Amino acid sequence: MKRVSLLTTAAMLLLAGSAAAQNALIDYQGYSYETGGFPVSNPGDVLSIVGVVDNLDARFGVNLAVDEVTLYVTNLVSTGQVDQGGGVLSIAYGGGSIDLYRDPSRDHDYGISPPNATAPSTFTNGALFLGGTLNSFFMFYDSATGSGAYEGNASFTAGSGLVTLNQLNAAGYTFGGTLGSAASGGNVPAGYDLQVDGVIEVEVIVGVEQKSWGAVKDLYRR
Amino acid sequence: MHIKATAASLAVVALLASAGAAVADPPNFDFFGYAQVPAAPGGGLIVRSVLTNNGVVPTPIVLDFTTKQYTLVITGTFASAAGIAQQYSGGTLSIYEDAIGGGTAANYASPATFTDGTLILTGVVDGNLTRNTFTPTLGNFIAKIDFTGGTRLGSLSTPQDWPCGGGWSRSVSGIPAGYQENWDGKIDLAVVGVESKSWEGVKALYR
């Protein structure tokens, strides 16, 4: 009877948490590069992004003054650019992986002309924080302003961040804005195509509450 | 001009050193927030946001993210639309500094919490702010900012032509009531003219 009661209570808490949980947001910025350069985006070109997280949900428990969290998106294969008219291009990408790493060495370095000695290697060292795949990734680019935007869905299946959220996997979404070198006032390192500034949303299934092991054991002593 | 460019360079070096961020990162003001977007020409655009550099990415002027919160507000008037582009005229941009302890935390339900504290930088959009709509739920924005005031105006290497841009989405969950879009963008360091000079020439500046 006691066990049934506990299970019922746990189920109720899970349901209540699910209704209340807000998704976790991760804010990042960085740079993209595509084989052969961008634009043009030819079929088969591979898009990659390296970046650094400068803000993330407190529930992840990461102190960015101690650890850096870096981003590496790659294996996005272009299906070729489509002229939307008015100087606007759209590109659909297939495949794609999205990985974030937590690293106390705080050594990320974009360098120039990626891939190079420090990119992506200094963005993929440390411990895997979130790892997953991308789908439905689209990029839009306005040639008139040298700027654009992108978005894609993510499926996270690995990393300490999922453990922190008490989840085995999580759906995700990312979007961001892009600026070409001229539009950004030359603030794109040589050899990169675009400056990116984006957000990752990670689905949080249940609410998480910090509790000591002793407090957890107390739940079962009553 | 030489002194101005040199001072700007030295300021950036100092910033990079003090922020503890990777030297490879170009300085910028990175912001994340939400926008109230007008439905028709004549309406007002308001973007309320928080600076998110947090000592990870260097800022163009030294900011204290440990004890201060920085809010950034953009306004403009929907002037015209053609194709995917909306033009917003009369744009303004303001950055406020407010103490974390004893100040008022930014709250999207309370607009005044974004404009309290010290106005450290204020400026105008040079020309129009352009807001593109690529799909009904995804787009971007781009503008150039001329800073004109604020307590930290004198700390800028140059007040003119700071590139500002980013993306917006309506697909992100958790957009606060009364707002339509999540805006994520940044203001990049304006380029200061640089002139080649010999080492003797540099030393001569200090004699």
Interface residues (C-beta under 8 A of the other chain):
Chain A: Q22 N23 L25 D27 Q29 V52 V53 D54 N55 L64 A65 E68 G85 G86 V88 S90 R106 D107 H108 D109 Y110 G111 T118 F138 F140 D142 A144 T145 S147 G148 A149 Y150 E151 Y173 F175 G176 G177 T178 L179 A183 S184 G185 G186 N187 P189 Q195 D197 G198 V199 E201
Chain B: G20 A22 V23 A24 D25 P26 N28 D30 F32 T52 N53 N54 G55 V56 V57 G83 I84 A85 T130 N132 F134 T135 L138 G139 N140 F141 I142 D161 W162 P163 G165 G166 G167 W168 S169 S171 V172 S173 G174 N182 D184 G185 K186 D188 L189 A190 V191
